Amino acid sequence: MTAVNHHAQETGLPVIDLGSSVQGTIDRGAGQAYLTWQAGRWSVTVHASPVMGQDPVAMSKQLVALFNQYSLPIPSQVGAGNFDVTDNGLNQTITWQEGAILYKISARSAETAIKMASSMSR
């Protein structure tokens, strides 16, 4: 599971309504913000830097809408979507494992990564 970078949703953090009956928790500190939620075997985390004027909530709501539109593969154990509010580089990643095979998709846009992973669904 370490290679997948799955994040369990923590308790005791502020809860954010992301629409479609999805609730995430937000962890803020040291100039960083991480909004995380669970969807089946998947964890999804959006990173933002409030110091740079970024907020993970709007992107998280967009991702929830995309996940409602595109189905991700069902991982053997867990999968992880790790996204960044900035789109510099290939920092939008989706990772999951099926048996001994580890899949990792990296893209410049979250939508592209989600569409690519969805195309690999059975």
N, C-alpha and C positions, 0 to 999 in steps of 0.2 A: 504494500500500500504506500510505502514511502515514495516510490517512483511516480505514483499517481498524484501526490500532493493534495490528497483529500483533506478537507477541513471540516471537522465536526462543528455544528452550530453551538455556540456557547450560551449558557444560561446566565441570567443576571445582567445582560447588556440591554440597552434600549432596543425596542422592537419597532421595525418600520414595515408598514403595509405596502406591498409592491403590486397589489392588484391580483386578480384571478385567484383569490384565497391563498396567496403566497405571502409569508411574513419572513423577513430577514432580521438579523441582529447586526448592529453596527458597533464597531470597536474603533474608538478614536484616541489618538495620543501621539506625542512626539512628532507632530506635523503630518501624520498619516491617518487615513481612514480606510477601514475594511468592512464592507457590507457582505454578509454571508447568509446563504439560505440552502436548504436541502430540497431536492426533487427526486424522490425515489432513492436510488443508489448514488445519485450525483450530489456533489457539493458545488456550489457556485460562489465565487468570491470576486468582488469588484474592488479594486484599489484606487484610491484618489489621494491627492495631496491638498488638504485645505489651505496650506501655506501658499499654494499656487492658485488658490481660488477654485479648486475642484471639489465636486461633491459626487459621491457614488450613487446617490438615489435615482437621479434621472436615467442614468445608463442602466441601472439595475431594473427599472421598470420597463425599459426598452428590451432588455434581455428576456424578461419574463414573457413579454409578448412574442418575441422570436421563438422561445422554447415552446410556446403554445402552438406555434405555426409549424415548427420543424421538430421531428422526433429524433432524439439522440439514440445511439446504440445502447443496448442494455449490457452493462459491464458484468464480468464474472462476479466481482465483489463490489468495487466502488469505482467511480469516475469523478473527474474534477474539471470544472471550467474555471480558469483563472484569467481575469480580464483587468485591464487598466484603462482608466478614463482617457489617458493620452493614447494616440495611435502612432507613436513613434516606434518604428521597428516592428519586429514580429512578436509583440508582447501579449497577444490575445491567444491563449492556449486552451486546448481541450485534450485531456489525457484520460485513457481508460485501458483496462487490461481484459483480454479474453484468453483464458488459459495461460499459456506461457508467452503470449504475444502482447507487447505493450504498444499501444497506439498513441501518438502525440501529433496533434495538428497545431501549427503556429501560423498566425496570419496577422496582417496589419489591421484588419477590422474584425470586430466581434461577429458581425453578421456573416462575413465570409467563412470564419472558422466554424460557426454553427451550421451553415449550409454544407460545408465540406464533411463535417462529422455526420450530419443527417444523411448524406448520400451513402454513407457506409452502413446505415442501419439495415437490418435484415428484413 
